[in-house]
């Protein structure tokens, strides 16, 4: 393989490494957003638990306390809906980004192997006596 082809492969390898890094960074960003939203949903579920444990004593509560609890439950349900919608959108982004990142990773790996092979072949051709 001649020197120009080896240099071209090396440049393509560098470009594919940049593309791979960019795709992996995008995937990591979406994964972090997804994890943050899942943690928020779980935290919201945990705020419901103390209210559920008081249900047996609800007959003794004052009407205003019951009204406050119902308002709080409506707020929690609205937050659940909002977080679940955001989580669905971010999960869709994650599922779209994952194959692109895998493809970029694979291309970078193949080009790296081809470049190494071409450089080795080029060195061996130059070392041969003529």
N, C-alpha and C positions, 0 to 999 in steps of 0.2 A: 504494500500500500504506500502510495507516495505521501510526501510530507503535507501537502495541501489538504488531502482528505483527512489526515490525522488531526490537523489543526481545526478543520471544519467540525469534525466529530467532537473535539474538545470544547469548541464554542457551543455546540448544541447541548453537550452535557452540562455546561455551566448554565445555559438558559433553562434547561429542564430542571436543574436543581433549584433555580429561583422560582420557577412555576410550582414545583413541589412544595417549597417552603411557604409560598403564598397560599396555596390550597390548604395545607395543613394548618396554617395560622387561622384561616377563615373557619375551618372545621372546629378548631379549638375554641374560637370565640363563640360560635353557635352552641357548642357543647357546654361551655360555661354558662351561657344564658339559660340553656335548658335545665342545667343542674340547679341554678338559682331559682328558677320558677318552680321546679319540683320541690325544693326546700320550702318555698313560700307556701305551696299547697299543703305540704305536711305540717308546717307550723300553724296554718289556719285550722287544720283538722284537730291539732292539739288544743287550740283555744276552745273548741266545742266540748271537749271531754269534761271540763269542770262543770259546765252547764248541764250536761247529761246526768251527772251524778246527783244533782240537786232535784231532779224530776220527781222523786218519791216524796219530797217535802213540799211540793208545789201548793198543796192545799193550805198550808200555813203562811204562804207568802202574801204580801199585800198586793192589791190590784196594780199599783204603780210599778212594783217590782216585776210582776208578770208582764206588764206592757213593755218595760225596759228589756226584759229577756227576749221577748218576741221581736222587738226592733233590732236587737243585737243579732239574733238568728237570721233575720232578713238581710242585714248587712253582711254577715258571714256568707250567706248563700250568694249574694251578689258578687262578693269577692271571689268565691269559688268559681262562679261562671266566668268572670273576667280573667282570672288566672288560668283556667282550663282553656279558654280561647287562645290566650297568648301562648300557652304551652303547646297547643295543637299547631299553631303557626310556626313556632320555633322548631318543633319536632319535624315538621314538613321541610323546613330549611335544612335541618340536620340530615334528613334522609336524602335530600337532593345533593348536599355537599359531600357526603360520604363517598359515593362512587367517583366523583370528580377528583377527590383527594387520593383515592386508591389508584386511579388511572395515572395521575401525575406522579405518584410514588413509583408505580411500575415502569413508566416511561423513563424516569430518571435512573432507575436501577439498570434497565436494559442498556440505555445509552452509556452509562458508566462502564458496564462490562464490555460493550463494543469498543469504547475508547481505550480501555486498558488493553484489550486484545490487539487493536490496531497499533497502539504505541509499541507493544512488545514485538509485533510482526515487523514494524518499521525499523526498530533497533536491530532485530535479527538480520534483516535485509542489508542494513548498513555495515554490519560486522562481517558479513560474508566477503571473503577475498574475491576479487574480480579478475 
